[in-house]
Every structure is written in C-alpha cells, then in structure tokens.
Amino acid sequence: MDIFFHRSTEFVYIVNYAEHSPLSPHKLTISVLVNKNLGIIPQVLEASAVKSSWLHRLPNAMPDSDIRRALRACDPCKRRKVRCNGQTKCQQCTHSGLPCTYTTAQTDRPRKKNSRRGAVIAECRTLSTQRAQKSYILLPRDSPPSIPHSIPSYLNPAFFLDLLGDYEKYVFPMSPVIPAAEVREMIECMSEVPDVASFVYIYAAVTLDLTRSEPVQEASATRDRIAILLTRSLELRPRRDLTSQVGIVDVMACVFTEMACITLRRPDLGFVYLREAISLLYMLNADSEEALANMSQIRRARLQRAYWECFVHERFTALTYNRPSCLGPLNTLPDHDPTLPDDVETCFNYCIENFCLVDRQFLDFWLGDRSQVTTEWIEDKQRQLEDIDWHREVSELPQMQQADLVITRHWLRTLTWQIALSNTLLSSSPASFLLSLSFPLRLSNSLRHFLVTIPRDLVGIHGSGILKKLFEIASTITDVVLHMTHAPGDETVERIHDILFLKRFVYSFAGLQNLWLEILTQKFEMIRQKYPDIKEIDLLR
C-alpha cells in the first residue's frame, strides 16, 4: 500500500496495486479517498500503470469527471462487479430490474467462484426490500414497521396469485373496478412491465389489509407487509411526462395507495394519492357525458364506478380529516354492467346513495359556518337517513355489505346530530325526537341489535374506515351518557349495557389507533365514576 498526497493538501489517496502477471501492467486501485475535513469517502477506481513513478502524478493527472463518475458507482453494480454509468437509475440496474441505490457503506462481496448464477442480483433485491422499512413517509406513527420474517417470498408470483381469492371475495365487492381475472393477467406479466408490477404490489397490500384477522398483538406483522408492498409499488411506479398515457388501472393504483396510506396512519399522504386519482379521472374524461357516450358499455360503466368510488372516498375524507372536496356527483348511478355480479352492483349503488346524502350543503355545514343550520334541515336529513324502505332492502344483501352500509348510516346520523348540537338546536324535551339531546342513545341500541347479528370478521374486513366510524359513534354515545343530567334508572342501565357491548366490540379490532383507545378509555372511566352503583359498571375498566 502506498499513500500519496494531493498538492492542494485537501485529499490523501491510499493506493493498493497488484501485478496480475509478468506481461501485464500493474492494476491500480484507489480504494479510499480521504478528505481531511469531511472524512473518508469510499470509492473504487481502476487504472493501468507501467511505472510506479506514474502513481505520484495521479492526483494531478486524473480528470475531475473521472472522479465524479467513480463516486457515483451504485451499490448493485459494485456487488455485481459490472461497469456503472453513474446515472440516477443506471443502465445495468434498469436492465436487471434492480433498485439503483447509492450509499457510502461497503459490504463484503463473496468470491465470484462461490456464487451461483443470479445470486448477486437476488441479494441486491433482498437488500432493497430491507431498506424499504426505513422510509419515513410510510411508517405508522405509533408502531414503526420492521422487516417481517414470514414473507421472504413476497417477490414470487405465487404470493400474489394466492391473494386473488381474497381479493375477489372481500376487496372487489367494495371496489368493483378491476376484476380478478385482469389482476391475474397482470401478475403473469409483472416481471416485464414495471407499471403493471406497481399495481400488483399495491393490489396485494390492500388485499392483505382488508382480509387480515390476526389478534391485536400480531397486527404489526401485517402492517410491515403492507408497508413493504406499498414501498415497492411506489418504487416501480413510472413518472408521468408529456408522452404518458393513463388508464383505469392507473386510477385504481392511486386509490389503493390512498387506502394503504390510511391503514399506515398517513391520511395526509393518502389524500395526495386520492387527488392524483381524481386528476387522472379528469384526464380520462370521466366527468364528461359526451365522452362517456362514445365508450363501450362495459368501459363506460367501469369508469363511472371508478369516479363514484373516488367520490365516496373524498366525502369520507372530508368528514373524517376535514379536507376539501372537489368532486360532484354524476347525474346518474353507474350504467348496468353485465359482467358484474348482481349483488356487487346493487351494494355499490347503495354505497353511492349513502354518500350522496352528504351533499354540498352538508359539507359546508360540517367544514365551515354552522350558524345557518336550521331545525328543518336537521329533521329532513335525519328522515333521509332513517329511510325504512332503504333498511329493508339492504337487509336482503350479504352480511358483509350490510355491515358497511348500516354502520355508515349510523355514523352519518351521528354527524348530523353533532351539527345540530353545535348550533344549539337540540333539547332535552323537543317536539321531535330527532332533535333530542339523547338521540344518539336510540342509535346505540339500534346499532347493538344490528351488530349482534353480524360476525365480527365481516365488520373488520372493511378496514380502518369502518373503525373510524365505530369510534365516532361510541365516543358520541359516551359523551351523551356523561352529560345527561337526569336519566331514569332502568334506561341508564340499558345504555350502560349498550356502551359495554360497543367497548368489547370496538376494542377487539387490531387496527384501532392508540389515540382512539386512550380517548374512549378516559370516557369509560368517567362513566364508571359517575354510576358506581350499577352492577356491571366495573366492566368498563
């Protein structure tokens, strides 16, 4: 080893060189570049030297462009011992389908003769997967994901194919845009087309999210999987430029990304992708009746369903996270699609009707000035939400669809009551029970009777959105019980039973956020202190 000093005294080159054969020149390798002020900068350069005296001229003779190029050799190219062009996404990594990364940490490289063919590429992919856990923007705030040991084969197409059954049974009915048959085709060609692979990864993330049924203590393992799959999907997603063409798959990739972000406790990031999905819908002219009229029946119906799904998600986001809403309702429900199962089409239309009740005036009252809210508007909105015919028709649907629709109705009725409460339109002895301060107690009893008929798993299958609704309902009911100045004994006991049921039901879900648990726990403790004589009250501990 020789050490040479640059005459500017800024850099020190530590040089290793070895003679390969008597006929070949020395192979010179500058293994470390030391900056006196910044420390060690690892790099690898190769040059040929015939005379050792040439080495002393190396710092002055080496062009700056060569130094810059060498400094930008990416990690996968170093590990594979191939030439790197130093670009952000180098040619070698693009060809091999590897993430092109640059770090200053050197890793031990196995001897070439000991490595089987393709082993280095596989190892680079594995390392890329492990780095995904460190992405700040994708981590749940209260439980950071870590690399799960249970899915080392998630890059294998078989992993994605195994999820198709769950996707078709649980995801597609609530998001009926991309059928399972088309997802299968995309899985088969995902290794060849990066943007197709991007959708496959996010499809897997959402399917895992909506079909998990693990106990609370194992919930972090599933979040780890979702975070890794989401990260990989975003890595493979192509940038849009002036020549980009968009399609319905691009829209749904953004919608699924929004759903995964909310699961990972990043609703702000989810809102970004929801708005991107909406922008893509405008690019596809989904809001233009003239453009829709020129499409085939199936394509038109599918694009309409994508529009309505974004409409529903945006309304939910506005009510839950106080975000502005830009989509208006289409003039009609989606056209009939003969390729869609009847129960899926019916359920999706009922879901649309639910959120159409959240009209522009509802949003204005919820997000802005409520001084103009009237008792007439409150009563009218509650009657719309109470629609007996609607409840009878929904009761004929599969239980999984019933769970989402009925809980959403109870949630919207709770929000309507909150709007009235904020404008002091409620009374303890009103002319109409719809304007009663104790109105949420009626809802709690109705909701309890419904939930005892529905398997718990068919509620949790709807993800974090349904948990947020249940939390809002439970929180409102506990507030009413806490602040009612007078309640008959038997009625109070019945309401406590309703609250106990909701507590057990809501607390049984792994996806319930820690903040929600803390809020409800504090309120339950206050109720326990207020009614110490009730026999079952200690169950609220």
C-alpha positions in Angstrom: 0.0 0.0 0.0 1.2 3.5 -0.9 -0.1 6.8 0.3 0.0 9.9 -1.9 -0.8 13.5 -1.1 -2.5 15.9 -3.4 -0.5 19.1 -3.7 -3.6 21.1 -2.6 -3.3 19.2 0.7 -7.0 18.6 0.7 -7.1 15.0 -0.3 -5.0 11.9 0.6 -5.1 8.9 -1.8 -4.5 5.5 -0.2 -3.5 3.2 -3.1 -3.4 -0.6 -3.4 -1.9 -2.2 -6.5 -1.1 -5.7 -7.5 0.7 -7.3 -10.5 -1.5 -9.8 -12.3 1.2 -11.4 -14.5 4.7 -10.6 -15.7 3.3 -9.5 -19.0 0.5 -7.2 -17.7 0.8 -3.8 -16.2 0.0 -3.1 -12.6 -3.6 -2.9 -11.8 -4.0 0.2 -9.7 -7.0 0.5 -7.3 -7.7 3.7 -5.4 -9.6 2.1 -2.5 -10.2 5.1 -0.3 -10.3 8.8 -0.8 -9.7 10.7 2.4 -10.8 14.3 2.7 -9.1 15.9 5.7 -12.2 18.0 6.6 -15.0 15.6 5.6 -13.5 12.2 6.5 -13.3 9.0 4.4 -15.1 8.8 1.1 -15.1 5.1 -0.1 -14.7 4.6 -3.8 -13.3 2.2 -6.3 -11.2 3.3 -9.4 -9.2 1.3 -11.8 -6.2 2.5 -13.8 -3.2 0.9 -15.5 0.3 1.9 -14.5 3.5 0.6 -16.0 5.9 2.6 -13.8 5.4 3.3 -10.2 6.6 6.8 -10.7 3.4 7.5 -12.6 1.5 6.9 -9.3 2.9 10.1 -7.9 1.4 12.1 -10.7 -2.1 10.5 -10.2 -3.8 13.3 -8.2 -2.8 15.9 -10.8 -3.4 13.7 -13.8 -6.8 12.3 -13.0 -9.6 14.4 -14.6 -12.4 15.6 -12.3 -15.0 13.9 -14.5 -13.4 10.5 -13.8 -13.6 11.2 -10.0 -17.2 12.2 -10.2 -18.1 9.2 -12.3 -16.4 6.8 -9.9 -18.0 8.5 -6.9 -21.4 7.7 -8.4 -21.0 3.9 -8.9 -24.2 2.4 -7.4 -24.3 -0.4 -4.9 -25.8 -3.2 -7.1 -23.1 -2.6 -9.8 -20.4 -2.7 -7.1 -21.7 -6.0 -5.8 -22.0 -7.5 -9.3 -18.6 -6.1 -10.5 -20.1 -4.5 -13.6 -19.5 -1.1 -15.1 -21.9 1.6 -13.8 -22.6 4.7 -15.8 -23.3 6.7 -12.6 -26.8 7.9 -13.5 -29.6 8.2 -11.0 -31.1 5.0 -12.4 -28.1 3.4 -14.1 -28.3 1.2 -17.3 -27.3 -2.0 -15.5 -29.9 -1.7 -12.8 -32.6 -0.8 -15.3 -31.8 -3.8 -17.4 -31.8 -6.2 -14.4 -34.9 -4.7 -12.8 -32.9 -3.7 -9.6 -33.4 -0.6 -7.5 -30.4 1.7 -8.2 -29.1 2.9 -4.8 -26.0 4.8 -3.7 -24.6 4.5 -0.2 -21.3 5.1 1.4 -21.3 1.8 3.3 -19.2 -1.0 1.8 -20.4 -4.6 2.1 -18.4 -7.8 1.9 -18.5 -9.3 -1.5 -18.4 -13.1 -2.0 -15.9 -14.6 -4.3 -17.2 -15.0 -7.8 -16.5 -18.7 -8.0 -18.6 -19.3 -4.8 -21.7 -17.5 -6.1 -24.3 -19.2 -8.2 -25.6 -17.5 -11.3 -28.1 -14.7 -10.4 -27.3 -14.8 -6.7 -25.9 -11.3 -6.6 -29.0 -9.9 -8.3 -31.3 -11.7 -5.9 -29.2 -10.4 -3.0 -29.5 -6.9 -4.3 -33.2 -7.2 -4.5 -33.3 -8.5 -0.9 -31.2 -5.7 0.4 -33.5 -3.2 -1.4 -36.5 -4.8 0.3 -34.9 -4.4 3.7 -34.2 -0.8 3.2 -37.8 -0.1 2.5 -38.6 -0.3 6.2 -36.6 2.8 6.8 -38.7 5.1 4.6 -40.1 7.7 6.9 -43.1 8.6 4.9 -44.6 5.1 5.1 -44.3 4.3 8.8 -47.2 4.3 11.2 -46.5 6.9 13.8 -47.1 4.7 16.9 -45.7 1.3 15.7 -43.0 1.5 13.0 -43.0 -1.5 10.7 -40.0 -3.8 10.7 -38.9 -6.4 8.2 -41.3 -9.4 8.7 -39.6 -12.8 8.6 -42.8 -14.5 7.4 -42.9 -13.2 3.8 -39.4 -13.8 2.3 -41.1 -15.0 -0.9 -43.3 -12.0 -1.5 -41.5 -11.3 -4.8 -42.6 -14.7 -6.0 -45.7 -14.5 -8.4 -47.3 -17.4 -6.4 -47.6 -15.0 -3.4 -49.8 -12.6 -5.5 -51.8 -15.4 -7.1 -52.7 -16.8 -3.7 -54.3 -13.5 -2.8 -56.7 -13.5 -5.8 -59.4 -15.4 -4.0 -59.5 -13.0 -1.1 -59.4 -10.0 -3.5 -62.4 -11.3 -5.4 -64.3 -12.1 -2.2 -63.6 -9.1 0.0 -62.0 -6.3 -2.0 -63.7 -6.3 -5.3 -67.3 -6.0 -4.0 -66.4 -2.7 -2.3 -64.1 -1.6 -5.1 -65.7 -3.2 -8.3 -63.4 -1.8 -11.0 -60.5 -4.2 -11.8 -61.8 -7.8 -11.8 -59.7 -10.6 -10.5 -59.2 -12.1 -14.0 -57.4 -9.0 -15.1 -55.3 -8.9 -12.0 -54.2 -12.5 -12.8 -53.1 -11.4 -16.2 -51.1 -8.6 -14.7 -49.4 -10.9 -12.3 -48.3 -13.1 -15.1 -46.5 -10.3 -16.9 -45.4 -8.2 -13.9 -41.7 -9.1 -14.4 -41.7 -7.5 -17.8 -43.7 -4.2 -17.2 -42.8 -2.1 -14.2 -46.0 -0.1 -14.0 -48.0 -3.4 -14.1 -45.8 -4.7 -11.3 -46.5 -1.5 -9.4 -50.3 -2.2 -9.5 -49.8 -5.8 -8.5 -47.8 -4.8 -5.4 -50.5 -2.3 -4.3 -53.2 -4.8 -5.0 -51.5 -7.2 -2.6 -51.1 -4.5 0.0 -54.8 -3.7 0.0 -55.9 -7.3 -0.1 -53.8 -8.1 3.0 -55.2 -5.0 4.7 -58.8 -5.9 4.2 -58.5 -9.6 4.9 -56.3 -9.7 8.0 -57.9 -11.3 11.1 -54.8 -11.6 13.4 -55.1 -10.8 17.1 -54.1 -7.3 18.3 -50.6 -8.4 19.4 -49.7 -9.6 15.9 -51.1 -6.7 14.0 -47.7 -5.1 13.5 -46.5 -8.0 11.3 -49.3 -7.3 8.8 -48.5 -3.6 8.8 -44.9 -4.5 8.0 -46.0 -6.4 5.0 -48.3 -3.7 3.8 -45.5 -1.1 4.2 -43.1 -3.1 2.2 -45.5 -3.8 -0.6 -46.6 -0.2 -0.7 -43.0 1.0 -0.9 -42.2 -1.4 -3.7 -45.2 -0.3 -5.6 -44.2 3.3 -5.4 -40.6 2.5 -6.4 -41.9 0.8 -9.6 -44.5 3.5 -10.5 -43.4 5.4 -13.6 -43.1 9.1 -13.7 -45.6 10.9 -15.9 -44.3 13.0 -18.7 -45.6 14.7 -21.9 -45.9 11.3 -23.6 -47.6 9.4 -20.8 -50.9 7.6 -21.4 -53.2 6.9 -18.5 -55.8 4.2 -18.0 -58.3 2.9 -15.4 -55.5 0.8 -13.8 -53.6 4.0 -13.0 -56.6 5.4 -11.3 -57.1 2.4 -9.1 -53.4 2.1 -8.3 -53.8 5.6 -6.8 -57.0 4.7 -4.9 -55.4 1.6 -3.5 -52.3 3.6 -2.5 -54.6 6.0 -0.6 -56.2 3.1 1.2 -52.9 1.7 2.2 -51.6 5.0 3.4 -54.6 5.5 5.7 -54.0 2.0 7.1 -50.4 3.0 7.9 -51.7 6.1 9.7 -50.7 8.6 6.9 -54.0 10.1 5.8 -52.2 13.2 4.7 -50.2 11.2 2.2 -53.3 9.2 1.3 -55.0 12.5 0.4 -52.2 13.2 -2.1 -52.9 10.0 -4.0 -56.6 10.4 -3.8 -56.3 13.8 -5.5 -54.0 12.1 -8.1 -56.6 9.5 -8.8 -59.2 12.3 -9.3 -56.8 14.2 -11.6 -56.4 11.0 -13.7 -60.2 10.7 -13.9 -60.4 14.1 -15.4 -57.7 13.1 -17.9 -59.9 10.2 -18.9 -63.0 12.5 -19.2 -64.9 10.5 -16.6 -67.0 13.6 -15.8 -68.0 14.2 -19.5 -71.3 12.8 -20.6 -70.3 13.3 -24.2 -67.0 11.4 -23.8 -68.7 8.6 -21.9 -71.4 8.2 -24.6 -68.7 7.3 -27.1 -67.3 4.4 -25.0 -68.4 0.8 -24.9 -71.0 -0.1 -22.3 -68.6 -2.1 -20.1 -65.8 0.5 -20.3 -68.2 3.3 -19.5 -69.7 1.5 -16.5 -66.2 0.7 -15.2 -65.0 4.3 -15.5 -68.2 5.5 -13.8 -67.7 3.2 -10.9 -64.1 4.4 -10.5 -65.4 8.0 -10.5 -68.1 7.1 -7.8 -65.5 5.3 -5.7 -63.3 8.4 -5.7 -66.4 10.4 -4.8 -67.1 8.2 -1.8 -63.5 8.3 -0.6 -63.4 12.0 -1.0 -66.6 12.5 1.0 -65.3 10.3 3.8 -62.0 12.1 3.8 -63.8 15.5 4.1 -65.9 14.3 7.1 -63.1 12.5 8.8 -60.0 14.6 8.2 -61.6 17.9 7.3 -60.2 18.0 3.8 -61.9 20.0 1.0 -63.9 18.1 -1.6 -63.8 18.8 -5.3 -65.8 16.0 -7.0 -69.5 16.5 -7.5 -71.9 13.6 -8.1 -72.6 12.3 -11.6 -76.1 12.7 -12.9 -76.8 9.0 -12.7 -75.6 5.9 -11.0 -73.2 3.7 -13.0 -74.6 2.1 -16.1 -75.5 -1.6 -15.8 -72.5 -3.9 -16.4 -73.5 -7.4 -17.4 -70.0 -8.7 -16.3 -70.6 -7.5 -12.7 -72.4 -9.8 -10.2 -75.9 -8.5 -9.3 -75.2 -8.3 -5.6 -72.0 -6.4 -6.1 -73.7 -3.9 -8.4 -76.6 -3.4 -6.0 -74.4 -3.0 -3.0 -72.1 -0.5 -4.7 -75.1 1.6 -5.8 -76.4 1.6 -2.2 -73.0 2.8 -1.0 -73.1 5.7 -3.5 -76.6 6.6 -2.3 -75.3 6.8 1.3 -72.7 9.3 0.4 -74.9 11.3 -1.9 -76.7 12.3 1.2 -73.5 14.1 2.1 -74.4 16.9 -0.3 -72.6 20.2 -0.7 -74.6 21.9 2.0 -73.8 19.1 4.4 -70.1 19.6 3.7 -70.4 23.3 4.1 -72.0 22.9 7.5 -69.5 20.3 8.6 -66.4 22.1 7.4 -67.4 25.7 7.8 -70.1 28.1 9.3 -72.9 26.3 11.1 -74.8 29.4 12.1 -77.2 28.9 9.2 -78.2 25.3 10.2 -82.0 25.1 10.8 -84.1 22.6 12.6 -85.9 21.9 9.4 -82.7 20.9 7.7 -81.7 18.6 10.6 -85.1 16.9 10.7 -85.1 16.4 6.9 -81.6 15.0 6.8 -82.4 12.6 9.7 -85.5 11.4 7.9 -83.5 10.7 4.7 -81.0 8.7 6.8 -83.8 6.8 8.6 -85.5 5.6 5.4 -87.3 2.4 6.4 -87.5 1.1 2.8 -83.8 1.5 2.4 -83.1 -0.5 5.6 -85.5 -3.3 4.4 -83.8 -3.5 1.0 -80.3 -3.5 2.5 -81.3 -6.3 4.9 -81.5 -8.6 1.9 -77.9 -8.1 0.9 -75.0 -10.3 2.0 -73.9 -9.6 5.6 -70.6 -8.2 4.6 -72.2 -5.5 2.5 -74.8 -4.9 5.2 -72.1 -4.2 7.8 -70.6 -1.3 5.8 -73.9 0.3 4.7 -75.7 0.2 8.1 -72.8 1.3 10.2 -72.2 4.2 7.7 -75.8 5.2 8.1 -75.5 5.3 11.9 -72.3 7.3 11.5 -73.9 9.9 9.3 -76.8 10.2 11.7 -74.3 10.8 14.5 -72.5 13.5 12.5 -75.9 15.2 11.7 -76.7 15.2 15.4 -73.3 16.8 16.1 -74.0 19.6 13.6 -77.3 20.3 15.3 -75.6 20.2 18.7 -73.0 22.8 17.7 -75.8 25.2 16.8 -77.8 24.6 20.0 -80.8 23.2 18.1 -81.3 20.3 20.4 -83.3 20.0 23.6 -84.0 17.6 26.4 -87.7 17.8 25.7 -88.1 18.6 22.0 -91.2 18.4 19.8 -89.4 15.8 17.7 -87.1 13.0 19.0 -84.9 13.8 16.0 -83.9 17.0 17.9 -83.4 15.3 21.2 -80.2 15.6 23.2 -80.4 11.9 23.9 -80.9 10.9 20.2 -77.6 9.0 20.0 -78.8 6.7 22.7 -81.5 5.5 20.4 -78.8 4.9 17.8 -76.7 2.9 20.2 -79.5 0.5 20.9 -80.3 0.1 17.2 -76.7 -0.4 16.4 -76.2 -3.0 19.1 -79.2 -5.1 17.8 -77.7 -5.0 14.4 -74.1 -5.9 15.3 -75.1 -8.9 17.3 -76.4 -10.4 14.0 -73.2 -9.8 12.1 -70.0 -11.8 12.5 -67.2 -9.6 13.8 -64.9 -10.5 10.9 -67.4 -9.2 8.4 -67.2 -5.8 10.0 -63.4 -5.7 10.3 -63.0 -6.6 6.7 -63.8 -3.0 5.7 -60.6 -1.7 7.2 -59.7 1.4 9.1 -62.6 3.4 7.7 -65.2 1.4 9.5 -63.2 1.5 12.7 -63.2 5.3 12.5 -66.9 5.3 12.1 -67.4 3.0 15.1 -65.1 5.1 17.2 -67.0 8.3 16.4 -70.3 6.6 17.3 -69.0 5.2 20.5 -67.4 8.5 21.5 -70.6 10.4 20.9 -72.7 7.9 22.9 -70.4 8.1 25.9 -70.5 11.9 25.8 -74.3 11.8 25.9 -74.3 9.4 28.9 -71.7 11.6 30.7 -73.5 14.9 30.2 -77.2 13.8 30.7 -78.3 15.5 33.9 -81.2 13.1 34.5 -81.9 9.6 33.3 -84.3 7.0 34.7 -82.6 4.1 36.4 -83.6 1.3 34.0 -82.9 3.4 31.0 -79.4 4.2 32.3 -78.6 0.6 32.9 -79.7 -0.3 29.4 -77.5 2.4 27.9 -74.6 1.2 30.0 -75.1 -2.3 28.6 -75.0 -0.7 25.1 -71.8 1.0 25.9 -70.3 -2.2 27.3 -71.2 -4.0 24.1 -69.6 -1.3 22.0 -66.5 -1.3 24.1 -65.9 -5.0 23.7 -66.8 -4.8 20.0 -64.6 -1.9 19.1 -61.6 -2.9 21.3 -61.5 -6.3 19.6 -60.1 -4.8 16.4 -56.3 -4.7 15.9 -56.5 -1.6 13.7 -57.9 0.7 16.3 -55.4 3.6 16.8 -53.8 4.2 20.2 -55.2 7.7 20.4 -58.8 6.5 19.9 -58.2 3.9 22.6 -57.0 6.5 25.0 -59.9 8.8 24.4 -62.5 6.0 24.9 -60.7 4.6 27.9 -60.8 8.0 29.6 -64.5 8.4 28.9 -65.4 4.9 30.1 -63.5 5.6 33.4 -65.6 8.8 33.8 -68.8 6.9 33.3 -67.7 4.3 35.8 -67.1 7.0 38.4 -70.5 8.7 37.6 -72.5 5.5 38.0 -70.6 3.4 40.6 -73.8 1.6 41.9 -74.5 -0.1 38.6 -73.6 -3.8 38.9 -71.8 -4.2 35.6 -70.0 -0.8 35.7 -66.6 -2.3 36.6 -66.5 -4.0 33.2 -65.7 -0.5 31.8 -62.3 -0.7 33.4 
